[in-house]
Amino acid sequence: MSLIRCFIAICLSSEIRDSLENLLIQLKSSKAGNIRWIPSENIHLTLKFLGEISPENLNTVKNLLLDEINHTQPFEISIRKLGAFPNISRPRVIWIGVQAPDTLFQLQKQIDERTKAIGIFSDTRSFSPHLTLGRVNRYCTVDQTKVITALLKQTNYPDDLGSMHIEAIRLYKSELTRSGAVYSCLAEKKL
C-alpha cells in the first residue's frame, strides 16, 4: 500500500500571487543567502498538514472535509506583515501574515479535531495563519542570520498586500522532487 503525502489548504487568488511575486523579487534581490524561496505558484494557506496517509484514510479525509465545509460560510482574508518563525532574530521560516475572521480559526479547529479522530495527530503549536515565503538553511552562520534579520526589518512593502474572498477549501497531494514540491489538487469543496 502506497502512502500519499497530503495537506488541506486555501488556494490564493492571482492578485495575491502577483503581490507575493513582487515581494519575493525584492527579497531575492538582496545579498541574503541560505534561503530556499518558495515559488509564488506554490504558496498557499495551510489549514492542516496531514502527512503521509493511506488511500483509505484519504477517502475518509475527503468525506470529513466535504462534511465540515458544509457548515462554513465564505469569508475574507487580508495579507500583511512580514515575519519569521521562531522570531525575526532567529529566522528559520520567512512568512507573510494573514489577517482573518474567527471563521478561519473555527474551520481550522474543526478540521484538526475531525482528522485527529481518525488518527492524524494535531500540531502542538496553536494555529497561526501565514503564507510561507522561504525557509532558512539550518546551517546558516550567525553572520548570515544577521543579514537575513536586517533584510526582514528593512524590506519596504505595502502594509496591505491585498485581500481575497475565500470560497473553497482544497485537499492537496504533495510530491517531493529534487526541484521542489509539486502539488496537485485531489478534492475541492466550495463554501
Secondary structure, 3 states (H helix, E strand, C coil): CCCEEEEEEECCCHHHHHHHHHHHHHHHCCCCCCEEECCHHHCCEEEEEEEEECHHHHHHHHHHHHHHHCCCCCEEEEEEEEEEEEECCEEEEEEEEEECCHHHHHHHHHHHHHHHCCCCCCCCCCCCCEEEEEEECCCCCHHHHHHHHHHHHHCCCCCCCEEEEECEEEEEEEEEECCEEEEEEEEEEEC
